[in-house]
Amino acid sequence: MRSTLGHLSFEGVNGLAFSTNSIDDSTQAKLVIPQDSVYFVYSQVTIQKTSRPISVSIKRETKGYPDPETLMKSKTLGGDSIYQAGAFELQAEDHLYVQLEFENRSAVPMKLVSHEETETFFGVFQLLHTEGTVQ
């Protein structure tokens, strides 16, 4: 795991991680949605105790909209795990990522984030097929 401009990067091959052919994670910092549908998006980030509040957000970049949209956001002073999850209607080619930042919008040093695969993770899976049936 690493951070680029406050975005956490994850790998999808080793340990407990996996990816399917339908979700493209080749950028490592962003997941690319393959088709229009409803998806369950989840993230957990474990952060060491700090004196400054940290925002943990799941963001979406979508075609035709200039700024990233915040799907979920939590704040912490660290010393705990932030778990976020929800179902969202997403479009093909949407890009999802996890962003960490201090209140002044500066990037959070990666030394504050746990690199244990059971403590910090990010994923998405499709809930509905295109035909509208539950998977």
N, CA, C and O atoms as CSV, one atom per row, in Angstrom:
chain,resi,resn,atom,element,x,y,z
A,1,MET,N,N,0.849,-1.164,0.000
A,1,MET,CA,C,0.000,0.000,0.000
A,1,MET,C,C,0.897,1.231,0.000
A,1,MET,O,O,1.930,1.253,0.669
A,2,ARG,N,N,0.504,2.242,-0.745
A,2,ARG,CA,C,1.211,3.512,-0.769
A,2,ARG,C,C,0.189,4.616,-0.968
A,2,ARG,O,O,-0.997,4.344,-1.154
A,3,SER,N,N,0.639,5.843,-0.928
A,3,SER,CA,C,-0.264,6.975,-1.084
A,3,SER,C,C,0.227,7.865,-2.214
A,3,SER,O,O,1.415,8.175,-2.306
A,4,THR,N,N,-0.704,8.273,-3.076
A,4,THR,CA,C,-0.416,9.216,-4.138
A,4,THR,C,C,-1.425,10.344,-4.010
A,4,THR,O,O,-2.621,10.131,-4.210
A,5,LEU,N,N,-0.959,11.540,-3.679
A,5,LEU,CA,C,-1.839,12.696,-3.499
A,5,LEU,C,C,-2.975,12.397,-2.524
A,5,LEU,O,O,-4.109,12.827,-2.738
A,6,GLY,N,N,-2.673,11.661,-1.455
A,6,GLY,CA,C,-3.676,11.340,-0.455
A,6,GLY,C,C,-4.553,10.159,-0.799
A,6,GLY,O,O,-5.425,9.792,-0.010
A,7,HIS,N,N,-4.344,9.539,-1.981
A,7,HIS,CA,C,-5.106,8.359,-2.364
A,7,HIS,C,C,-4.333,7.130,-1.896
A,7,HIS,O,O,-3.133,7.017,-2.147
A,8,LEU,N,N,-5.009,6.221,-1.225
A,8,LEU,CA,C,-4.369,4.961,-0.856
A,8,LEU,C,C,-4.309,4.056,-2.070
A,8,LEU,O,O,-5.260,4.001,-2.850
A,9,SER,N,N,-3.211,3.352,-2.239
A,9,SER,CA,C,-3.071,2.366,-3.313
A,9,SER,C,C,-3.115,0.983,-2.699
A,9,SER,O,O,-2.505,0.743,-1.658
A,10,PHE,N,N,-3.825,0.081,-3.330
A,10,PHE,CA,C,-3.967,-1.286,-2.856
A,10,PHE,C,C,-3.544,-2.232,-3.959
A,10,PHE,O,O,-3.640,-1.903,-5.141
A,11,GLU,N,N,-3.074,-3.411,-3.570
A,11,GLU,CA,C,-2.774,-4.417,-4.581
A,11,GLU,C,C,-3.798,-5.534,-4.453
A,11,GLU,O,O,-4.289,-5.814,-3.359
A,12,GLY,N,N,-4.118,-6.169,-5.568
A,12,GLY,CA,C,-5.203,-7.135,-5.587
A,12,GLY,C,C,-4.787,-8.559,-5.882
A,12,GLY,O,O,-5.578,-9.319,-6.440
A,13,VAL,N,N,-3.550,-8.955,-5.521
A,13,VAL,CA,C,-3.083,-10.290,-5.878
A,13,VAL,C,C,-2.634,-11.098,-4.666
A,13,VAL,O,O,-3.052,-12.245,-4.509
A,14,ASN,N,N,-1.808,-10.537,-3.820
A,14,ASN,CA,C,-1.172,-11.282,-2.734
A,14,ASN,C,C,-2.050,-11.368,-1.490
A,14,ASN,O,O,-2.960,-10.562,-1.298
A,15,GLY,N,N,-1.758,-12.367,-0.643
A,15,GLY,CA,C,-2.454,-12.518,0.628
A,15,GLY,C,C,-3.940,-12.735,0.456
A,15,GLY,O,O,-4.364,-13.556,-0.356
A,16,LEU,N,N,-4.736,-11.999,1.221
A,16,LEU,CA,C,-6.197,-12.128,1.175
A,16,LEU,C,C,-6.823,-11.370,0.017
A,16,LEU,O,O,-8.015,-11.520,-0.251
A,17,ALA,N,N,-6.031,-10.557,-0.673
A,17,ALA,CA,C,-6.558,-9.720,-1.755
A,17,ALA,C,C,-6.865,-10.553,-2.998
A,17,ALA,O,O,-6.224,-11.570,-3.264
A,18,PHE,N,N,-7.855,-10.093,-3.744
A,18,PHE,CA,C,-8.167,-10.709,-5.033
A,18,PHE,C,C,-8.931,-9.707,-5.872
A,18,PHE,O,O,-9.507,-8.751,-5.352
A,19,SER,N,N,-8.930,-9.935,-7.173
A,19,SER,CA,C,-9.763,-9.135,-8.062
A,19,SER,C,C,-10.274,-10.050,-9.153
A,19,SER,O,O,-9.673,-11.081,-9.457
A,20,THR,N,N,-11.399,-9.656,-9.741
A,20,THR,CA,C,-11.966,-10.439,-10.826
A,20,THR,C,C,-11.728,-9.695,-12.133
A,20,THR,O,O,-11.282,-8.548,-12.146
A,21,ASN,N,N,-12.032,-10.371,-13.218
A,21,ASN,CA,C,-11.847,-9.744,-14.525
A,21,ASN,C,C,-12.773,-8.556,-14.734
A,21,ASN,O,O,-12.499,-7.696,-15.571
A,22,SER,N,N,-13.864,-8.499,-13.982
A,22,SER,CA,C,-14.836,-7.436,-14.216
A,22,SER,C,C,-14.473,-6.122,-13.537
A,22,SER,O,O,-14.911,-5.065,-13.992
A,23,ILE,N,N,-13.695,-6.152,-12.475
A,23,ILE,CA,C,-13.283,-4.931,-11.778
A,23,ILE,C,C,-11.813,-4.699,-12.082
A,23,ILE,O,O,-10.957,-5.499,-11.705
A,24,ASP,N,N,-11.529,-3.607,-12.761
A,24,ASP,CA,C,-10.151,-3.290,-13.143
A,24,ASP,C,C,-9.490,-2.505,-12.027
A,24,ASP,O,O,-9.932,-1.413,-11.672
A,25,ASP,N,N,-8.417,-3.077,-11.474
A,25,ASP,CA,C,-7.673,-2.368,-10.440
A,25,ASP,C,C,-6.239,-2.115,-10.880
A,25,ASP,O,O,-5.346,-1.984,-10.044
A,26,SER,N,N,-6.015,-2.047,-12.181
A,26,SER,CA,C,-4.663,-1.940,-12.715
A,26,SER,C,C,-3.966,-0.642,-12.327
A,26,SER,O,O,-2.737,-0.575,-12.322
A,27,THR,N,N,-4.744,0.390,-12.001
A,27,THR,CA,C,-4.109,1.644,-11.585
A,27,THR,C,C,-3.626,1.558,-10.145
A,27,THR,O,O,-2.853,2.411,-9.709
A,28,GLN,N,N,-4.062,0.551,-9.397
A,28,GLN,CA,C,-3.779,0.308,-7.981
A,28,GLN,C,C,-4.348,1.380,-7.064
A,28,GLN,O,O,-4.699,1.066,-5.926
A,29,ALA,N,N,-4.453,2.601,-7.494
A,29,ALA,CA,C,-5.010,3.636,-6.636
A,29,ALA,C,C,-6.522,3.770,-6.830
A,29,ALA,O,O,-7.205,4.338,-5.977
A,30,LYS,N,N,-7.049,3.258,-7.937
A,30,LYS,CA,C,-8.473,3.409,-8.240
A,30,LYS,C,C,-9.037,2.110,-8.795
A,30,LYS,O,O,-8.368,1.381,-9.527
A,31,LEU,N,N,-10.290,1.839,-8.426
A,31,LEU,CA,C,-11.021,0.717,-9.020
A,31,LEU,C,C,-11.892,1.279,-10.132
A,31,LEU,O,O,-12.535,2.313,-9.955
A,32,VAL,N,N,-11.919,0.602,-11.283
A,32,VAL,CA,C,-12.696,1.049,-12.430
A,32,VAL,C,C,-13.914,0.148,-12.566
A,32,VAL,O,O,-13.782,-1.071,-12.676
A,33,ILE,N,N,-15.094,0.746,-12.559
A,33,ILE,CA,C,-16.358,0.004,-12.640
A,33,ILE,C,C,-16.588,-0.440,-14.084
A,33,ILE,O,O,-16.481,0.377,-14.999
A,34,PRO,N,N,-16.910,-1.746,-14.310
A,34,PRO,CA,C,-17.014,-2.268,-15.670
A,34,PRO,C,C,-18.326,-1.967,-16.389
A,34,PRO,O,O,-18.338,-1.837,-17.614
A,35,GLN,N,N,-19.443,-1.854,-15.641
A,35,GLN,CA,C,-20.739,-1.634,-16.301
A,35,GLN,C,C,-21.696,-0.938,-15.350
A,35,GLN,O,O,-21.520,-0.991,-14.133
A,36,ASP,N,N,-22.705,-0.290,-15.903
A,36,ASP,CA,C,-23.731,0.368,-15.087
A,36,ASP,C,C,-24.426,-0.682,-14.233
A,36,ASP,O,O,-24.859,-1.714,-14.746
A,37,SER,N,N,-24.536,-0.426,-12.937
A,37,SER,CA,C,-25.213,-1.356,-12.049
A,37,SER,C,C,-25.184,-0.808,-10.628
A,37,SER,O,O,-24.659,0.278,-10.381
A,38,VAL,N,N,-25.753,-1.570,-9.696
A,38,VAL,CA,C,-25.669,-1.253,-8.278
A,38,VAL,C,C,-24.532,-2.078,-7.691
A,38,VAL,O,O,-24.451,-3.286,-7.910
A,39,TYR,N,N,-23.650,-1.411,-6.939
A,39,TYR,CA,C,-22.478,-2.060,-6.358
A,39,TYR,C,C,-22.419,-1.797,-4.862
A,39,TYR,O,O,-22.842,-0.745,-4.381
A,40,PHE,N,N,-21.888,-2.770,-4.139
A,40,PHE,CA,C,-21.584,-2.606,-2.721
A,40,PHE,C,C,-20.123,-2.185,-2.626
A,40,PHE,O,O,-19.233,-2.901,-3.085
A,41,VAL,N,N,-19.882,-1.022,-2.028
A,41,VAL,CA,C,-18.542,-0.458,-1.905
A,41,VAL,C,C,-18.166,-0.480,-0.426
A,41,VAL,O,O,-18.971,-0.087,0.419
A,42,TYR,N,N,-16.951,-0.935,-0.101
A,42,TYR,CA,C,-16.536,-1.008,1.299
A,42,TYR,C,C,-15.065,-0.642,1.455
A,42,TYR,O,O,-14.257,-0.808,0.541
A,43,SER,N,N,-14.751,-0.145,2.628
A,43,SER,CA,C,-13.378,0.235,2.937
A,43,SER,C,C,-13.185,0.206,4.442
A,43,SER,O,O,-14.085,0.565,5.201
A,44,GLN,N,N,-12.013,-0.221,4.862
A,44,GLN,CA,C,-11.605,-0.082,6.256
A,44,GLN,C,C,-10.190,0.456,6.257
A,44,GLN,O,O,-9.326,-0.048,5.539
A,45,VAL,N,N,-9.952,1.473,7.057
A,45,VAL,CA,C,-8.620,2.054,7.201
A,45,VAL,C,C,-8.327,2.141,8.693
A,45,VAL,O,O,-9.101,2.732,9.446
A,46,THR,N,N,-7.213,1.556,9.121
A,46,THR,CA,C,-6.791,1.603,10.512
A,46,THR,C,C,-5.673,2.632,10.630
A,46,THR,O,O,-4.658,2.554,9.937
A,47,ILE,N,N,-5.879,3.593,11.519
A,47,ILE,CA,C,-4.983,4.744,11.635
A,47,ILE,C,C,-4.456,4.847,13.063
A,47,ILE,O,O,-5.201,4.662,14.025
A,48,GLN,N,N,-3.160,5.145,13.188
A,48,GLN,CA,C,-2.560,5.380,14.495
A,48,GLN,C,C,-3.106,6.662,15.098
A,48,GLN,O,O,-3.599,7.538,14.387
A,49,LYS,N,N,-3.012,6.761,16.420
A,49,LYS,CA,C,-3.460,7.956,17.142
A,49,LYS,C,C,-2.689,9.180,16.674
A,49,LYS,O,O,-1.472,9.130,16.498
A,50,THR,N,N,-3.409,10.284,16.473
A,50,THR,CA,C,-2.807,11.547,16.061
A,50,THR,C,C,-3.541,12.684,16.750
A,50,THR,O,O,-4.663,12.505,17.224
A,51,SER,N,N,-2.927,13.828,16.808
A,51,SER,CA,C,-3.571,14.977,17.459
A,51,SER,C,C,-4.422,15.789,16.485
A,51,SER,O,O,-5.167,16.679,16.894
A,52,ARG,N,N,-4.305,15.478,15.197
A,52,ARG,CA,C,-5.051,16.223,14.174
A,52,ARG,C,C,-6.144,15.339,13.573
A,52,ARG,O,O,-5.881,14.178,13.260
A,53,PRO,N,N,-7.350,15.853,13.407
A,53,PRO,CA,C,-8.423,15.067,12.783
A,53,PRO,C,C,-8.062,14.664,11.344
A,53,PRO,O,O,-7.502,15.450,10.580
A,54,ILE,N,N,-8.398,13.429,11.008
A,54,ILE,CA,C,-8.154,12.886,9.672
A,54,ILE,C,C,-9.490,12.513,9.053
A,54,ILE,O,O,-10.322,11.875,9.699
A,55,SER,N,N,-9.698,12.911,7.799
A,55,SER,CA,C,-10.882,12.500,7.038
A,55,SER,C,C,-10.528,11.295,6.186
A,55,SER,O,O,-9.494,11.274,5.519
A,56,VAL,N,N,-11.398,10.290,6.215
A,56,VAL,CA,C,-11.271,9.114,5.359
A,56,VAL,C,C,-12.488,9.129,4.445
A,56,VAL,O,O,-13.624,9.028,4.910
A,57,SER,N,N,-12.248,9.255,3.139
A,57,SER,CA,C,-13.358,9.368,2.183
A,57,SER,C,C,-13.237,8.339,1.077
A,57,SER,O,O,-12.134,7.988,0.658
A,58,ILE,N,N,-14.377,7.859,0.608
A,58,ILE,CA,C,-14.418,7.082,-0.628
A,58,ILE,C,C,-14.959,8.032,-1.680
A,58,ILE,O,O,-16.051,8.584,-1.541
A,59,LYS,N,N,-14.179,8.212,-2.735
A,59,LYS,CA,C,-14.496,9.180,-3.782
A,59,LYS,C,C,-14.810,8.466,-5.096
A,59,LYS,O,O,-14.355,7.351,-5.352
A,60,ARG,N,N,-15.605,9.154,-5.915
A,60,ARG,CA,C,-15.935,8.653,-7.252
A,60,ARG,C,C,-15.638,9.732,-8.276
A,60,ARG,O,O,-16.067,10.877,-8.132
A,61,GLU,N,N,-14.899,9.356,-9.311
A,61,GLU,CA,C,-14.727,10.213,-10.489
A,61,GLU,C,C,-15.595,9.614,-11.576
A,61,GLU,O,O,-15.540,8.411,-11.832
A,62,THR,N,N,-16.396,10.454,-12.217
A,62,THR,CA,C,-17.316,9.965,-13.237
A,62,THR,C,C,-17.228,10.848,-14.478
A,62,THR,O,O,-16.919,12.036,-14.394
A,63,LYS,N,N,-17.504,10.243,-15.622
A,63,LYS,CA,C,-17.477,11.003,-16.873
A,63,LYS,C,C,-18.517,12.124,-16.834
A,63,LYS,O,O,-19.609,11.952,-16.293
A,64,GLY,N,N,-18.171,13.247,-17.400
A,64,GLY,CA,C,-19.120,14.340,-17.516
A,64,GLY,C,C,-19.273,15.195,-16.264
A,64,GLY,O,O,-20.083,16.121,-16.244
A,65,TYR,N,N,-18.503,14.895,-15.218
A,65,TYR,CA,C,-18.561,15.701,-14.002
A,65,TYR,C,C,-17.137,16.060,-13.620
A,65,TYR,O,O,-16.314,15.165,-13.430
A,66,PRO,N,N,-16.820,17.343,-13.502
A,66,PRO,CA,C,-15.424,17.772,-13.363
A,66,PRO,C,C,-14.762,17.444,-12.028
A,66,PRO,O,O,-13.548,17.248,-11.984
A,67,ASP,N,N,-15.523,17.378,-10.946
A,67,ASP,CA,C,-14.930,17.166,-9.626
A,67,ASP,C,C,-15.305,15.797,-9.072
A,67,ASP,O,O,-16.392,15.290,-9.348
A,68,PRO,N,N,-14.405,15.196,-8.288
A,68,PRO,CA,C,-14.749,13.925,-7.641
A,68,PRO,C,C,-15.926,14.105,-6.687
A,68,PRO,O,O,-16.070,15.146,-6.047
A,69,GLU,N,N,-16.758,13.078,-6.605
A,69,GLU,CA,C,-17.907,13.074,-5.702
A,69,GLU,C,C,-17.557,12.225,-4.480
A,69,GLU,O,O,-16.983,11.144,-4.614
A,70,THR,N,N,-17.899,12.710,-3.304
A,70,THR,CA,C,-17.679,11.942,-2.074
A,70,THR,C,C,-18.871,11.014,-1.861
A,70,THR,O,O,-20.002,11.473,-1.706
A,71,LEU,N,N,-18.612,9.710,-1.854
A,71,LEU,CA,C,-19.674,8.736,-1.592
A,71,LEU,C,C,-19.869,8.522,-0.098
A,71,LEU,O,O,-20.999,8.411,0.378
A,72,MET,N,N,-18.747,8.465,0.650
A,72,MET,CA,C,-18.788,8.274,2.100
A,72,MET,C,C,-17.616,9.018,2.720
A,72,MET,O,O,-16.558,9.164,2.107
A,73,LYS,N,N,-17.824,9.492,3.959
A,73,LYS,CA,C,-16.751,10.219,4.636
A,73,LYS,C,C,-16.884,10.046,6.140
A,73,LYS,O,O,-17.983,10.115,6.690
A,74,SER,N,N,-15.749,9.820,6.802
A,74,SER,CA,C,-15.692,9.735,8.257
A,74,SER,C,C,-14.492,10.519,8.737
A,74,SER,O,O,-13.552,10.761,7.980
A,75,LYS,N,N,-14.527,10.920,10.010
A,75,LYS,CA,C,-13.389,11.624,10.613
A,75,LYS,C,C,-12.954,10.872,11.860
A,75,LYS,O,O,-13.763,10.238,12.538
A,76,THR,N,N,-11.649,10.957,12.150
A,76,THR,CA,C,-11.093,10.281,13.308
A,76,THR,C,C,-9.862,11.023,13.802
A,76,THR,O,O,-9.237,11.779,13.059
A,77,LEU,N,N,-9.526,10.800,15.058
A,77,LEU,CA,C,-8.243,11.240,15.604
A,77,LEU,C,C,-7.271,10.068,15.642
A,77,LEU,O,O,-6.202,10.154,16.247
A,78,GLY,N,N,-7.651,8.983,14.997
A,78,GLY,CA,C,-6.796,7.808,14.934
A,78,GLY,C,C,-6.939,6.939,16.165
A,78,GLY,O,O,-7.754,7.194,17.052
A,79,GLY,N,N,-6.114,5.901,16.188
A,79,GLY,CA,C,-6.190,4.941,17.274
A,79,GLY,C,C,-7.329,3.961,17.086
A,79,GLY,O,O,-7.678,3.222,18.007
A,80,ASP,N,N,-7.916,3.951,15.885
A,80,ASP,CA,C,-9.047,3.065,15.612
A,80,ASP,C,C,-9.132,2.747,14.124
A,80,ASP,O,O,-8.330,3.206,13.311
A,81,SER,N,N,-10.136,1.946,13.808
A,81,SER,CA,C,-10.401,1.599,12.411
A,81,SER,C,C,-11.674,2.297,11.966
A,81,SER,O,O,-12.662,2.340,12.700
A,82,ILE,N,N,-11.641,2.839,10.764
A,82,ILE,CA,C,-12.818,3.467,10.166
A,82,ILE,C,C,-13.333,2.509,9.097
A,82,ILE,O,O,-12.647,2.251,8.108
A,83,TYR,N,N,-14.545,1.982,9.296
A,83,TYR,CA,C,-15.174,1.108,8.302
A,83,TYR,C,C,-16.319,1.878,7.664
A,83,TYR,O,O,-17.145,2.475,8.354
A,84,GLN,N,N,-16.356,1.856,6.341
A,84,GLN,CA,C,-17.433,2.507,5.592
A,84,GLN,C,C,-17.934,1.525,4.545
A,84,GLN,O,O,-17.146,0.807,3.929
A,85,ALA,N,N,-19.248,1.495,4.344
A,85,ALA,CA,C,-19.813,0.608,3.335
A,85,ALA,C,C,-21.182,1.106,2.926
A,85,ALA,O,O,-21.894,1.735,3.710
A,86,GLY,N,N,-21.540,0.816,1.683
A,86,GLY,CA,C,-22.857,1.194,1.204
A,86,GLY,C,C,-23.085,0.712,-0.210
A,86,GLY,O,O,-22.149,0.330,-0.913
A,87,ALA,N,N,-24.343,0.733,-0.619
A,87,ALA,CA,C,-24.722,0.348,-1.980
A,87,ALA,C,C,-24.929,1.619,-2.798
A,87,ALA,O,O,-25.579,2.565,-2.353
A,88,PHE,N,N,-24.362,1.616,-4.002
A,88,PHE,CA,C,-24.431,2.792,-4.866
A,88,PHE,C,C,-24.707,2.380,-6.300
A,88,PHE,O,O,-24.214,1.355,-6.771
A,89,GLU,N,N,-25.497,3.186,-6.988
A,89,GLU,CA,C,-25.688,2.995,-8.419
A,89,GLU,C,C,-24.519,3.677,-9.119
A,89,GLU,O,O,-24.373,4.898,-9.070
A,90,LEU,N,N,-23.688,2.865,-9.773
A,90,LEU,CA,C,-22.476,3.367,-10.419
A,90,LEU,C,C,-22.551,3.148,-11.915
A,90,LEU,O,O,-23.315,2.309,-12.392
A,91,GLN,N,N,-21.755,3.906,-12.654
A,91,GLN,CA,C,-21.744,3.827,-14.111
A,91,GLN,C,C,-20.426,3.224,-14.594
A,91,GLN,O,O,-19.398,3.310,-13.923
A,92,ALA,N,N,-20.488,2.614,-15.771
A,92,ALA,CA,C,-19.278,2.078,-16.394
A,92,ALA,C,C,-18.235,3.186,-16.494
A,92,ALA,O,O,-18.557,4.332,-16.810
A,93,GLU,N,N,-17.012,2.836,-16.228
A,93,GLU,CA,C,-15.862,3.752,-16.279
A,93,GLU,C,C,-15.780,4.705,-15.084
A,93,GLU,O,O,-14.908,5.574,-15.066
A,94,ASP,N,N,-16.664,4.570,-14.080
A,94,ASP,CA,C,-16.468,5.325,-12.839
A,94,ASP,C,C,-15.183,4.828,-12.186
A,94,ASP,O,O,-14.864,3.642,-12.258
A,95,HIS,N,N,-14.454,5.729,-11.553
A,95,HIS,CA,C,-13.230,5.389,-10.836
A,95,HIS,C,C,-13.467,5.660,-9.354
A,95,HIS,O,O,-13.885,6.757,-8.982
A,96,LEU,N,N,-13.201,4.658,-8.498
A,96,LEU,CA,C,-13.372,4.794,-7.057
A,96,LEU,C,C,-12.012,4.734,-6.379
A,96,LEU,O,O,-11.125,3.994,-6.804
A,97,TYR,N,N,-11.856,5.525,-5.314
A,97,TYR,CA,C,-10.609,5.473,-4.559
A,97,TYR,C,C,-10.845,5.941,-3.127
A,97,TYR,O,O,-11.856,6.574,-2.821
A,98,VAL,N,N,-9.888,5.617,-2.256
A,98,VAL,CA,C,-9.918,6.038,-0.860
A,98,VAL,C,C,-8.955,7.203,-0.709
A,98,VAL,O,O,-7.809,7.141,-1.154
A,99,GLN,N,N,-9.435,8.268,-0.075
A,99,GLN,CA,C,-8.592,9.441,0.134
A,99,GLN,C,C,-8.495,9.758,1.627
A,99,GLN,O,O,-9.499,9.764,2.339
A,100,LEU,N,N,-7.276,10.019,2.087
A,100,LEU,CA,C,-7.022,10.427,3.462
A,100,LEU,C,C,-6.460,11.835,3.448
A,100,LEU,O,O,-5.568,12.145,2.658
A,101,GLU,N,N,-6.980,12.688,4.320
A,101,GLU,CA,C,-6.422,14.028,4.406
A,101,GLU,C,C,-6.703,14.631,5.775
A,101,GLU,O,O,-7.682,14.290,6.439
A,102,PHE,N,N,-5.806,15.547,6.184
A,102,PHE,CA,C,-6.031,16.323,7.386
A,102,PHE,C,C,-7.055,17.409,7.071
A,102,PHE,O,O,-7.383,17.631,5.905
A,103,GLU,N,N,-7.559,18.085,8.097
A,103,GLU,CA,C,-8.577,19.127,7.886
A,103,GLU,C,C,-8.102,20.246,6.961
A,103,GLU,O,O,-8.917,20.870,6.282
A,104,ASN,N,N,-6.798,20.508,6.926
A,104,ASN,CA,C,-6.287,21.550,6.035
A,104,ASN,C,C,-6.066,21.020,4.613
A,104,ASN,O,O,-5.456,21.692,3.781
A,105,ARG,N,N,-6.563,19.818,4.348
A,105,ARG,CA,C,-6.528,19.156,3.045
A,105,ARG,C,C,-5.135,18.656,2.652
A,105,ARG,O,O,-4.913,18.307,1.493
A,106,SER,N,N,-4.198,18.619,3.597
A,106,SER,CA,C,-2.879,18.069,3.301
A,106,SER,C,C,-2.929,16.542,3.438
A,106,SER,O,O,-3.742,15.999,4.187
A,107,ALA,N,N,-2.058,15.873,2.712
A,107,ALA,CA,C,-2.027,14.409,2.695
A,107,ALA,C,C,-1.565,13.856,4.045
A,107,ALA,O,O,-0.742,14.462,4.731
A,108,VAL,N,N,-2.103,12.710,4.405
A,108,VAL,CA,C,-1.749,12.025,5.647
A,108,VAL,C,C,-0.515,11.161,5.394
A,108,VAL,O,O,-0.500,10.403,4.424
A,109,PRO,N,N,0.517,11.249,6.227
A,109,PRO,CA,C,1.697,10.390,6.045
A,109,PRO,C,C,1.321,8.914,6.166
A,109,PRO,O,O,0.557,8.537,7.055
A,110,MET,N,N,1.854,8.087,5.282
A,110,MET,CA,C,1.518,6.659,5.268
A,110,MET,C,C,1.975,5.943,6.527
A,110,MET,O,O,1.463,4.865,6.830
A,111,LYS,N,N,2.917,6.503,7.269
A,111,LYS,CA,C,3.369,5.863,8.506
A,111,LYS,C,C,2.260,5.830,9.562
A,111,LYS,O,O,2.354,5.068,10.524
A,112,LEU,N,N,1.220,6.640,9.399
A,112,LEU,CA,C,0.083,6.629,10.319
A,112,LEU,C,C,-0.954,5.562,9.980
A,112,LEU,O,O,-1.853,5.302,10.779
A,113,VAL,N,N,-0.840,4.941,8.805
A,113,VAL,CA,C,-1.825,3.969,8.331
A,113,VAL,C,C,-1.274,2.551,8.477
A,113,VAL,O,O,-0.138,2.277,8.090
A,114,SER,N,N,-2.082,1.657,9.034
A,114,SER,CA,C,-1.675,0.255,9.150
A,114,SER,C,C,-1.583,-0.372,7.764
A,114,SER,O,O,-2.453,-0.166,6.918
A,115,HIS,N,N,-0.520,-1.139,7.542
A,115,HIS,CA,C,-0.340,-1.824,6.273
A,115,HIS,C,C,-0.738,-3.296,6.366
A,115,HIS,O,O,-0.511,-4.059,5.427
A,116,GLU,N,N,-1.325,-3.695,7.482
A,116,GLU,CA,C,-1.804,-5.069,7.652
A,116,GLU,C,C,-3.053,-5.275,6.794
A,116,GLU,O,O,-3.982,-4.467,6.829
A,117,GLU,N,N,-3.064,-6.372,6.021
A,117,GLU,CA,C,-4.161,-6.600,5.084
A,117,GLU,C,C,-5.504,-6.844,5.759
A,117,GLU,O,O,-6.544,-6.691,5.119
A,118,THR,N,N,-5.507,-7.221,7.039
A,118,THR,CA,C,-6.770,-7.419,7.755
A,118,THR,C,C,-7.237,-6.141,8.455
A,118,THR,O,O,-8.319,-6.114,9.040
A,119,GLU,N,N,-6.427,-5.087,8.396
A,119,GLU,CA,C,-6.770,-3.833,9.064
A,119,GLU,C,C,-7.084,-2.696,8.097
A,119,GLU,O,O,-7.845,-1.790,8.437
A,120,THR,N,N,-6.507,-2.733,6.896
A,120,THR,CA,C,-6.744,-1.688,5.902
A,120,THR,C,C,-7.034,-2.353,4.561
A,120,THR,O,O,-6.186,-3.059,4.017
A,121,PHE,N,N,-8.247,-2.122,4.026
A,121,PHE,CA,C,-8.638,-2.749,2.762
A,121,PHE,C,C,-9.722,-1.932,2.082
A,121,PHE,O,O,-10.304,-1.026,2.679
A,122,PHE,N,N,-9.987,-2.266,0.818
A,122,PHE,CA,C,-10.924,-1.511,-0.021
A,122,PHE,C,C,-11.434,-2.451,-1.093
A,122,PHE,O,O,-10.660,-3.218,-1.667
A,123,GLY,N,N,-12.744,-2.400,-1.374
A,123,GLY,CA,C,-13.271,-3.267,-2.418
A,123,GLY,C,C,-14.658,-2.869,-2.872
A,123,GLY,O,O,-15.289,-1.963,-2.328
A,124,VAL,N,N,-15.110,-3.584,-3.896
A,124,VAL,CA,C,-16.417,-3.342,-4.486
A,124,VAL,C,C,-16.896,-4.638,-5.132
A,124,VAL,O,O,-16.101,-5.377,-5.712
A,125,PHE,N,N,-18.192,-4.910,-5.031
A,125,PHE,CA,C,-18.752,-6.026,-5.794
A,125,PHE,C,C,-20.149,-5.653,-6.274
A,125,PHE,O,O,-20.856,-4.856,-5.656
A,126,GLN,N,N,-20.517,-6.257,-7.394
A,126,GLN,CA,C,-21.788,-5.952,-8.050
A,126,GLN,C,C,-22.931,-6.636,-7.315
A,126,GLN,O,O,-22.853,-7.826,-7.007
A,127,LEU,N,N,-24.004,-5.878,-7.029
A,127,LEU,CA,C,-25.182,-6.422,-6.377
A,127,LEU,C,C,-26.264,-6.829,-7.353
A,127,LEU,O,O,-26.969,-7.814,-7.131
A,128,LEU,N,N,-26.401,-6.071,-8.440
A,128,LEU,CA,C,-27.449,-6.331,-9.419
A,128,LEU,C,C,-26.849,-6.547,-10.799
A,128,LEU,O,O,-25.918,-5.850,-11.200
A,129,HIS,N,N,-27.398,-7.528,-11.525
A,129,HIS,CA,C,-27.045,-7.692,-12.929
A,129,HIS,C,C,-27.715,-6.580,-13.721
A,129,HIS,O,O,-28.600,-5.898,-13.205
A,130,THR,N,N,-27.309,-6.394,-14.943
A,130,THR,CA,C,-27.900,-5.377,-15.813
A,130,THR,C,C,-29.410,-5.572,-15.943
A,130,THR,O,O,-30.161,-4.604,-16.063
A,131,GLU,N,N,-29.849,-6.844,-15.918
A,131,GLU,CA,C,-31.273,-7.133,-16.062
A,131,GLU,C,C,-32.064,-6.749,-14.812
A,131,GLU,O,O,-33.295,-6.745,-14.839
A,132,GLY,N,N,-31.362,-6.423,-13.704
A,132,GLY,CA,C,-32.035,-5.996,-12.504
A,132,GLY,C,C,-32.326,-7.110,-11.506
A,132,GLY,O,O,-33.121,-6.910,-10.588
A,133,THR,N,N,-31.710,-8.271,-11.658
A,133,THR,CA,C,-31.917,-9.351,-10.721
A,133,THR,C,C,-30.792,-9.364,-9.688
A,133,THR,O,O,-29.643,-9.062,-10.012
A,134,VAL,N,N,-31.121,-9.709,-8.464
A,134,VAL,CA,C,-30.117,-9.751,-7.400
A,134,VAL,C,C,-29.151,-10.889,-7.666
A,134,VAL,O,O,-29.554,-11.990,-8.041
A,135,GLN,N,N,-27.878,-10.611,-7.470
A,135,GLN,CA,C,-26.839,-11.606,-7.702
A,135,GLN,C,C,-26.654,-12.468,-6.490
A,135,GLN,O,O,-25.816,-13.370,-6.495
